[in-house]
């Protein structure tokens, strides 16, 4: 799961929210999963019933209608990148038996493709969005140079995690993904009534999460999800400098973004 010098007022507000959350949040009982277990954390195993999952993803904080494409501008110390996230018409059965929606995530610097990924998501009966793995590749001069980061829930000890809880409440903490030593992202809900502005528009009632990983303990990201839209802003607030903001939401034809890795168009 992507700088700060050009952040708008919302980033200052976010920092204040984080400080308040870290200083005074109280424990909140997490919502149950489809099996009645608490939200997954760390490497805790959670039994998931495939019959309780769907490829129809309509969680209001990230509705994934096939054909929807979000385009982002990502700014890092090396310059700007363009990120396209496309919900495809395809699904995939994951090793743990769950049928997942395939979402294409492609990153370009100028006209050059630098990263291309198939992400796999499904929604449980309660409305939580689960992340079930990814098939990813990094490119240099059109050639794959790394497949690091690829994993599939149910293979080699990899575990599914939650991207967006069904009913987020400040104080909730959860695993987003888990493959020991490779993918150990964690999320925490900081707020559900945030204000956020990006080039695509200004939004109220946004979900704000804090994303961290024990593999890079100094790194912390804030992510805003606008109701009815999805992720609109990600800001790295420690351990680096980065900002990803939503530029547009469009609809693409059926079959778009279904080619092999390296051929996102």
C-alpha positions as CSV (number, residue, x, y, z in Angstrom):
1,X,0.0,0.0,0.0
2,X,2.5,6.0,-1.8
3,X,5.7,15.4,-0.5
4,X,4.9,17.4,2.1
5,X,6.3,20.7,1.1
6,X,3.4,21.4,-1.3
7,X,0.7,20.0,1.1
8,X,-2.4,22.2,1.5
9,X,-4.1,23.2,4.7
10,X,-5.7,19.8,5.0
11,X,-2.3,18.3,5.7
12,X,-1.8,20.6,8.7
13,X,-5.2,19.6,9.9
14,X,-4.3,16.0,9.4
15,X,-1.2,16.4,11.5
16,X,-3.3,17.9,14.3
17,X,-5.7,15.0,14.1
18,X,-2.8,12.6,14.3
19,X,-1.4,14.3,17.4
20,X,-4.7,14.3,19.1
21,X,-5.3,10.7,18.1
22,X,-1.9,9.6,19.4
23,X,-2.3,11.5,22.6
24,X,-5.9,10.7,23.6
25,X,-7.5,7.9,21.7
26,X,-9.1,5.2,23.7
27,X,-9.4,1.5,22.9
28,X,-12.4,0.8,20.7
29,X,-13.8,-2.7,20.3
30,X,-13.2,-3.7,16.7
31,X,-16.1,-4.8,14.5
32,X,-16.5,-8.5,14.0
33,X,-15.4,-10.2,10.8
34,X,-17.7,-12.6,8.9
35,X,-16.5,-15.4,11.2
36,X,-17.2,-13.4,14.4
37,X,-13.5,-12.8,15.0
38,X,-12.0,-9.4,15.7
39,X,-10.3,-7.4,13.0
40,X,-7.1,-9.2,12.1
41,X,-3.8,-7.8,13.4
42,X,-0.2,-8.9,13.0
43,X,0.3,-12.5,12.0
44,X,-2.9,-13.7,13.7
45,X,-4.7,-16.3,11.6
46,X,-8.3,-15.6,10.8
47,X,-10.6,-18.3,9.4
48,X,-12.4,-16.8,6.4
49,X,-15.5,-18.4,4.8
50,X,-15.4,-17.9,1.0
51,X,-19.2,-18.0,0.8
52,X,-19.2,-14.8,2.9
53,X,-17.2,-12.8,0.3
54,X,-18.2,-11.0,-2.9
55,X,-16.5,-9.4,-5.9
56,X,-19.2,-6.7,-5.7
57,X,-17.5,-4.0,-3.7
58,X,-19.7,-1.1,-2.6
59,X,-18.2,0.0,0.7
60,X,-19.0,3.8,0.6
61,X,-15.4,4.7,1.3
62,X,-14.1,2.9,-1.7
63,X,-16.8,1.7,-4.2
64,X,-15.1,-0.4,-6.9
65,X,-17.4,-0.5,-9.8
66,X,-15.8,-2.3,-12.8
67,X,-14.6,0.3,-15.4
68,X,-13.8,3.0,-12.8
69,X,-10.4,4.5,-13.1
70,X,-8.7,6.9,-10.5
71,X,-5.8,8.9,-11.8
72,X,-3.4,10.4,-9.2
73,X,-0.3,12.6,-9.2
74,X,2.4,11.2,-6.9
75,X,5.2,13.6,-5.8
76,X,8.4,12.2,-4.3
77,X,12.0,13.5,-4.0
78,X,12.7,12.3,-7.6
79,X,9.8,14.2,-9.1
80,X,6.2,13.5,-10.2
81,X,4.7,10.2,-11.2
82,X,1.2,9.4,-12.7
83,X,-0.7,6.5,-11.0
84,X,-3.7,4.9,-12.6
85,X,-5.9,2.5,-10.6
86,X,-8.5,0.7,-12.7
87,X,-11.2,-1.7,-11.5
88,X,-11.2,-4.4,-14.2
89,X,-14.1,-6.7,-15.2
90,X,-12.0,-9.7,-14.2
91,X,-12.0,-11.8,-11.1
92,X,-9.5,-14.3,-9.7
93,X,-9.9,-17.2,-7.2
94,X,-7.3,-16.8,-4.6
95,X,-5.5,-19.7,-3.0
96,X,-7.6,-19.3,0.2
97,X,-10.7,-20.0,-1.9
98,X,-12.1,-16.4,-2.0
99,X,-13.1,-15.0,-5.4
100,X,-11.5,-11.5,-5.7
101,X,-11.9,-8.5,-7.9
102,X,-8.8,-7.7,-10.0
103,X,-7.7,-4.0,-9.8
104,X,-4.8,-2.7,-12.0
105,X,-2.4,-0.2,-10.5
106,X,0.1,1.3,-13.0
107,X,2.8,3.9,-12.2
108,X,4.5,6.0,-14.8
109,X,7.3,8.6,-14.7
110,X,6.6,10.6,-17.8
111,X,5.9,8.1,-20.5
112,X,7.9,5.3,-18.9
113,X,6.2,2.5,-17.0
114,X,8.0,2.0,-13.7
115,X,5.6,-0.3,-11.8
116,X,2.6,-2.4,-12.8
117,X,0.4,-4.4,-10.4
118,X,-2.7,-6.6,-10.2
119,X,-4.3,-6.1,-6.8
120,X,-6.9,-8.6,-5.5
121,X,-9.8,-7.3,-3.4
122,X,-13.1,-8.8,-2.0
123,X,-15.8,-7.5,0.3
124,X,-17.2,-9.5,3.2
125,X,-20.8,-9.8,4.2
126,X,-20.4,-7.0,6.8
127,X,-19.1,-4.6,4.2
128,X,-15.3,-4.6,4.9
129,X,-12.9,-4.5,2.0
130,X,-10.2,-7.2,2.2
131,X,-6.9,-7.2,0.4
132,X,-5.9,-10.7,-0.8
133,X,-2.6,-10.1,-2.4
134,X,-0.9,-8.8,-5.6
135,X,1.1,-9.7,-8.6
136,X,3.5,-6.9,-9.1
137,X,6.5,-6.0,-11.3
138,X,9.0,-3.1,-11.4
139,X,10.4,-1.9,-14.8
140,X,13.5,-0.2,-16.1
141,X,13.6,0.6,-19.9
142,X,10.6,-1.7,-20.4
143,X,12.2,-4.7,-18.8
144,X,11.1,-6.3,-15.5
145,X,13.8,-5.9,-12.9
146,X,11.9,-7.0,-9.8
147,X,8.9,-9.0,-8.7
148,X,9.4,-8.2,-5.1
149,X,6.2,-7.6,-3.2
150,X,4.1,-10.2,-4.9
151,X,2.1,-12.4,-2.6
152,X,-1.1,-14.3,-2.4
153,X,-3.2,-15.0,0.7
154,X,-3.0,-18.7,1.4
155,X,0.5,-19.2,-0.2
156,X,3.7,-19.5,1.8
157,X,2.1,-18.2,5.0
158,X,0.6,-15.0,3.4
159,X,-2.5,-13.7,5.1
160,X,-5.4,-11.5,3.9
161,X,-5.9,-8.2,5.5
162,X,-8.4,-5.3,5.6
163,X,-8.1,-2.1,3.6
164,X,-11.3,-0.4,4.7
165,X,-13.4,-1.7,7.7
166,X,-17.1,-2.1,7.3
167,X,-18.0,0.6,9.9
168,X,-14.8,2.5,10.7
169,X,-14.5,3.9,14.2
170,X,-11.6,6.0,15.5
171,X,-9.3,3.7,17.4
172,X,-9.7,0.6,15.2
173,X,-6.5,-1.1,14.3
174,X,-6.1,-3.9,11.7
175,X,-3.7,-5.8,9.5
176,X,-3.8,-4.7,5.8
177,X,-1.5,-7.5,4.5
178,X,0.9,-10.1,5.9
179,X,3.8,-12.0,4.4
180,X,6.6,-12.3,7.0
181,X,9.4,-10.0,6.2
182,X,7.9,-8.9,2.9
183,X,4.5,-7.3,3.5
184,X,3.4,-6.3,7.0
185,X,1.3,-3.2,6.5
186,X,-1.0,-2.1,9.3
187,X,-3.8,0.4,9.4
188,X,-5.5,2.5,12.1
189,X,-8.7,4.7,11.9
190,X,-8.0,8.2,13.0
191,X,-11.3,9.9,12.0
192,X,-14.4,9.7,9.9
193,X,-15.5,13.4,9.6
194,X,-12.4,14.9,8.0
195,X,-12.2,17.7,5.4
196,X,-9.9,17.2,2.5
197,X,-9.2,19.1,-0.8
198,X,-7.3,17.7,-3.8
199,X,-7.3,18.8,-7.5
200,X,-10.4,16.5,-8.1
201,X,-12.4,18.4,-5.5
202,X,-13.2,19.2,-1.9
203,X,-14.8,16.6,0.4
204,X,-16.3,16.4,3.8
205,X,-17.0,13.3,6.0
206,X,-13.8,11.7,4.8
207,X,-12.2,8.6,6.5
208,X,-8.7,9.2,7.7
209,X,-6.3,6.3,8.4
210,X,-2.7,6.0,9.5
211,X,-0.7,3.4,7.6
212,X,2.5,1.9,9.1
213,X,4.7,-1.2,8.8
214,X,7.1,-2.7,11.3
215,X,9.4,-3.4,8.4
216,X,10.0,0.4,8.1
217,X,9.1,1.7,11.6
218,X,10.0,5.3,10.8
219,X,7.6,5.6,7.9
220,X,4.0,6.8,8.5
221,X,1.4,7.7,6.0
222,X,-2.0,9.4,6.3
223,X,-4.7,8.4,3.8
224,X,-8.0,10.1,3.2
225,X,-11.0,8.2,1.6
226,X,-13.9,10.4,0.4
227,X,-17.4,8.9,0.6
228,X,-18.6,7.7,-2.8
229,X,-15.2,8.3,-4.4
230,X,-12.4,6.3,-2.7
231,X,-8.9,7.2,-1.8
232,X,-8.2,10.9,-2.6
233,X,-5.0,11.8,-0.8
234,X,-2.0,10.0,0.8
235,X,0.7,12.0,2.6
236,X,3.9,10.6,4.0
237,X,4.3,12.5,7.4
238,X,7.4,10.8,8.7
239,X,10.3,8.7,7.4
240,X,10.2,10.3,4.0
241,X,8.4,12.8,1.8
242,X,5.6,11.9,-0.5
243,X,2.2,13.0,-1.6
244,X,-0.4,11.3,-3.8
245,X,-3.5,13.3,-4.8
246,X,-6.5,12.5,-6.9
247,X,-6.7,14.2,-10.3
248,X,-9.7,12.6,-11.9
249,X,-12.2,9.7,-11.8
250,X,-13.3,8.3,-15.2
251,X,-15.0,5.3,-16.7
252,X,-13.1,3.1,-19.2
253,X,-14.5,0.5,-21.6
254,X,-15.0,-3.1,-20.5
255,X,-11.7,-5.1,-21.0
256,X,-9.5,-2.1,-20.3
257,X,-6.3,-2.8,-18.2
258,X,-6.5,-6.6,-18.5
259,X,-3.4,-7.2,-20.5
260,X,-0.3,-8.8,-19.1
261,X,2.0,-7.0,-16.6
262,X,3.9,-4.4,-18.6
263,X,1.0,-3.7,-20.9
264,X,-1.5,-1.8,-18.8
265,X,-3.2,-0.3,-21.8
